[in-house]
Amino acid sequence: MKRFAKSGAVLGASLLALGATTAPIFAQDYPSRDIEMIIPFGVGGGSDVLARTIASVIGEKELLPVQILPENRPGGSGAVGYGYVGQQQGNDHLIATVSVSFFTTPLLGASPVSYEDFTPLAAISYSPYVLAVPTSSPYESVDDLAEVDRLTTATVGVVSDAALLADMLTDSAGVQIDAVPFDGEGEALAAILGGHVDIVFMNPSELLAQTEAGTLRPLAVSSAERVEAFPDVPTFTELGHDIEHVQLRGLVMPGGVSEEVVDYWEGILEEVATSDEWREQYIETYYDSPAYLNSEEFAALIEQTNDRYRAIMEEQGLI
């Protein structure tokens, strides 16, 4: 089953406005076995943290009669994990997190599946990006970056939000930023900490521990407003750069699952998104922005987001 209704859903404040209460419809024999949760990237990154926190909250609140079994399947800029899920049409005991590679890898023609091969369940939050450098770096501001001719940045996959942000900053600041791809956020973090790249774009959940430890220095955030975790760090817009981009986070199943199963998961995920456990363990810990969208709303936003990535990638000459 696919729920790809066309609408004008947008990120940011409109995500919250779109949220709606959906009561779950409980199938008598569902779920009949443990749920396999696929994370198409390595351990330690934003997708991994999101998935494992969702599984933890569901377990603590005893929302399912079975276990959720998170499994990392990195490789191919998300193609390995998403290919595994998307090709199992009708498997309603298989779930996956949504990331930028859910959109960009198929647009590059490097994945056996696209967003149309999945059933959207719900969006649960979105993440801004933070531009950071090692504390040993000579660059202390975005203006400092504009003073050099060429820089490198670590990205997850050949095309990612970080790579797109690097292209945007290249255009805006006039400095050539080359993206070096890695298979997971952990590898990208190791690259910046090891001095193998100059800058990095990471979500607050990926960056917070490093800034507290004094190993990385944040320079700017990609959201419309400053991030609570980094109140002294300006937005790109404040610095005069027309750069605003955030990462959508949600869950999907393979295509072809029943409406009853979708309704069931809408209820589960809405209860997670509105719980104290979720707020304490994820929102307040990793400084994402809360946002619940049901399946229909999430499907519309997925379609819109795919169109946005396509436009950005075409503009950048990537496709």
Summary of the structure (lengths in Angstrom):
residues: 319
radius of gyration: 19.0
end to end distance: 29.0
largest distance: 63.8
contacts: 1143
relative contact order: 0.22
helix: 39%
strand: 22%
